Amino acid sequence: MDTLSFWVVLSAALADSVNPCEIGILTMALLHIIFAYGKEKVLSVGLMFSLGVAVSYYFYGVFIAYVFRFVPWIRIIVGIAAIALAIPRLIYALRNEELKLSPAPLRPMVSGLLQKGNVWFALLAGLVAGFILMPCSSGPYYVILTMLSHDIVAVRLKAYLWLALYNLIVILPLLAITLAAHFFIDVTKIREYKDRLVPIMEFGSSLILLALGLYVLTQM
């Protein structure tokens, strides 16, 4: 793990946290919950959804790290793939469009679970979202997992702590949306803020992904 640092983990996790799929679904579901059940439901549902995403994404990362450890030339593969993904994401962000990489038919399932306004359904929605919505933004995660794969397989505690930190950072936008919807923002403005900020964040995320792809290729 000599090539990994706090700043690499932080930048990758921040880039990964800009997940238009999860952000969009959570935003619209919280709006539905506010009008259907009231603001008191928003906090618990949003927090449980965020927890579910973090847990499933964490264990997905552990599994993929194990797989990566036994794939020849994995750093080259991931580095080239990161660069190849970053370029169209940059183009779409400049056009103010979303590059949809997750299975579209599964999005309503996650949204439907959230809109029930029940914390356990929200947790289940988060667990599912961590797997099926992750392709929207997970390029940086794969870069980090290639760097952690040896230490994950060797069961070194520090690698698992890096992964925990990464996933805590990843869910920060989900937590921010939940807290804002519950405490601060006029509910009619939430979608407006999302539509305005996500393309900008997506552009920055794509630049970081491009840099990470180049970085992992230079660490051979």
C-alpha positions in Angstrom: 0.0 0.0 0.0 3.0 2.3 -0.4 1.4 4.1 -3.4 -1.8 4.9 -1.4 -2.2 8.1 0.7 -5.0 9.9 2.5 -5.2 12.5 -0.4 -5.5 9.8 -3.0 -8.3 8.1 -1.0 -10.0 11.4 -0.4 -10.0 12.6 -4.0 -11.2 9.2 -5.3 -14.0 9.0 -2.7 -15.1 12.6 -3.4 -15.2 11.8 -7.2 -17.1 8.6 -6.5 -19.6 10.4 -4.2 -21.0 12.3 -7.2 -23.4 9.6 -8.1 -26.2 11.1 -10.2 -28.2 7.9 -10.0 -28.3 7.7 -6.2 -28.5 11.4 -5.6 -31.4 11.8 -8.1 -33.4 8.8 -6.7 -32.9 9.9 -3.0 -33.8 13.5 -3.8 -37.1 12.6 -5.5 -37.9 10.0 -2.9 -37.4 12.5 -0.1 -39.7 15.0 -1.8 -42.3 12.3 -2.0 -41.9 11.4 1.6 -42.2 15.0 2.7 -45.5 15.5 1.0 -46.8 12.0 1.8 -45.7 11.5 5.4 -44.2 14.8 6.6 -40.6 15.9 7.3 -40.3 13.7 10.4 -39.9 10.7 8.2 -37.2 12.2 6.0 -34.3 12.0 8.4 -34.7 8.4 9.4 -35.3 7.2 5.8 -32.4 9.2 4.4 -30.0 8.1 7.1 -30.9 4.4 6.7 -30.6 4.6 2.9 -27.1 6.1 3.3 -26.1 3.4 5.8 -27.3 0.7 3.4 -25.3 2.2 0.5 -22.2 2.4 2.7 -22.5 -1.2 3.9 -23.1 -2.9 0.6 -20.5 -0.8 -1.2 -18.0 -1.6 1.4 -18.5 -5.4 1.1 -18.6 -5.1 -2.6 -15.2 -3.4 -2.5 -13.8 -6.2 -0.3 -15.0 -8.8 -2.8 -13.6 -7.0 -5.8 -10.3 -6.4 -4.1 -10.0 -10.2 -3.6 -10.8 -10.8 -7.3 -8.3 -8.1 -8.4 -5.5 -9.6 -6.5 -5.5 -12.6 -8.8 -6.0 -10.8 -12.1 -2.8 -10.3 -14.1 -2.1 -6.7 -15.3 -5.1 -5.5 -13.3 -3.6 -2.0 -12.7 -3.1 -1.5 -16.5 -6.6 -2.7 -17.2 -8.2 -0.5 -14.5 -6.0 2.5 -15.4 -6.9 2.4 -19.1 -10.6 1.8 -18.2 -10.6 4.8 -15.9 -9.3 7.0 -18.6 -11.7 5.6 -21.2 -14.6 6.2 -18.9 -13.5 9.7 -17.8 -13.5 11.1 -21.3 -17.2 10.5 -22.2 -18.2 11.5 -18.7 -16.5 14.8 -19.3 -18.2 15.3 -22.6 -21.6 14.5 -21.1 -21.0 16.9 -18.2 -20.1 19.7 -20.6 -23.4 19.0 -22.4 -25.2 19.1 -19.0 -26.3 15.5 -19.6 -26.1 12.4 -17.5 -24.1 9.3 -18.8 -26.4 6.5 -17.5 -24.5 3.4 -16.7 -26.7 1.6 -14.2 -29.6 -0.7 -15.3 -32.5 1.7 -15.9 -35.3 -0.8 -15.0 -33.9 -1.3 -11.5 -34.0 2.4 -10.6 -37.8 2.4 -10.0 -37.4 -0.5 -7.7 -35.0 1.4 -5.4 -37.2 4.5 -5.6 -40.3 2.5 -4.8 -38.6 1.0 -1.7 -37.6 4.5 -0.5 -41.1 6.0 -1.1 -42.7 3.5 1.3 -41.4 5.8 4.1 -40.2 2.9 6.2 -36.7 2.7 7.7 -36.2 -1.0 7.0 -37.3 -0.6 3.4 -35.0 2.4 3.1 -32.1 0.2 4.4 -32.9 -2.4 1.9 -33.0 0.2 -0.8 -29.6 1.4 0.2 -28.2 -2.2 0.2 -29.6 -2.7 -3.3 -28.4 0.7 -4.5 -24.9 0.1 -3.4 -24.7 -2.7 -6.0 -26.9 -1.8 -8.9 -26.4 2.0 -9.0 -22.7 1.9 -8.4 -21.7 1.9 -12.1 -22.8 5.5 -12.3 -19.6 6.6 -10.5 -17.5 3.7 -9.4 -14.5 4.2 -11.6 -12.4 5.8 -8.8 -13.4 2.9 -6.5 -11.8 0.4 -8.8 -8.6 2.4 -8.9 -8.4 2.4 -5.1 -9.2 -1.3 -4.9 -6.3 -2.2 -7.2 -4.0 -0.4 -4.8 -5.6 -2.1 -1.7 -6.0 -5.6 -3.2 -2.8 -7.1 -1.8 -3.4 -5.8 1.7 -7.1 -6.8 1.6 -6.2 -10.3 0.8 -3.5 -10.3 3.5 -6.2 -9.1 5.9 -4.2 -6.1 7.0 -6.3 -3.8 9.2 -5.2 -0.6 7.7 -6.5 -1.6 4.3 -10.0 -2.2 5.7 -9.9 1.2 7.5 -9.0 2.9 4.3 -12.0 1.2 2.7 -14.2 2.3 5.6 -13.0 5.9 5.3 -13.6 5.8 1.5 -17.2 4.7 2.0 -17.9 7.2 4.7 -16.8 10.0 2.3 -18.9 8.4 -0.6 -22.2 8.8 1.3 -21.5 12.5 2.4 -23.7 13.9 -0.4 -26.6 11.6 0.5 -26.2 12.7 4.2 -26.1 16.3 3.1 -29.3 16.0 1.0 -31.1 14.2 3.9 -30.1 16.9 6.5 -30.9 19.7 4.1 -34.3 18.3 3.3 -35.1 17.8 7.0 -33.7 21.0 8.5 -33.0 23.7 6.0 -34.1 23.8 2.4 -37.5 24.6 1.1 -38.6 21.3 -0.4 -39.5 22.9 -3.7 -35.9 24.0 -4.2 -34.2 20.6 -3.6 -34.6 19.4 -7.2 -33.5 22.8 -8.5 -30.3 22.7 -6.5 -29.6 19.1 -7.6 -30.1 19.9 -11.3 -27.8 22.9 -11.0 -25.0 21.3 -9.0 -24.7 17.7 -10.2 -23.3 18.6 -13.7 -20.6 20.8 -12.2 -19.7 18.1 -9.6 -19.8 15.4 -12.4 -17.3 17.4 -14.4 -15.0 17.7 -11.4 -15.5 14.0 -10.7 -14.5 13.1 -14.2 -11.3 15.1 -14.1 -10.3 13.3 -10.9 -11.1 9.9 -12.5 -8.9 10.9 -15.4 -6.1 11.8 -13.1 -6.5 8.6 -11.1 -6.3 6.5 -14.2 -3.0 8.2 -15.2 -1.8 7.9 -11.6 -2.4 4.1 -11.3 -0.6 3.5 -14.6 2.5 5.4 -13.3 2.6 3.3 -10.1 3.5 0.1 -11.8 
